């Protein structure tokens, strides 16, 4: 899980695995790349590798996987 109290901008360009989603379970265990931090919504923008779609996800649903 990514640190929720850290400087979120340092995570931009990290590759992450999505875990723990309930409403979009099909995204669990998929890989994406963090592209931005939305301060107002407290979520990362993640570009999903499989679809190239960008979605907003909470830090506790993202796990750093590789560089």
Number of C-alpha atoms within 10 A of each C-alpha: 13 15 12 12 7 9 9 18 13 10 19 15 15 16 22 25 19 26 17 13 16 9 7 8 11 10 17 15 15 13 21 27 23 23 18 19 22 13 9 6 10 14 19 25 20 26 21 20 13 10 8 11 11 17 14 17 19 16 18 15 17 25 18 17 12 10 8
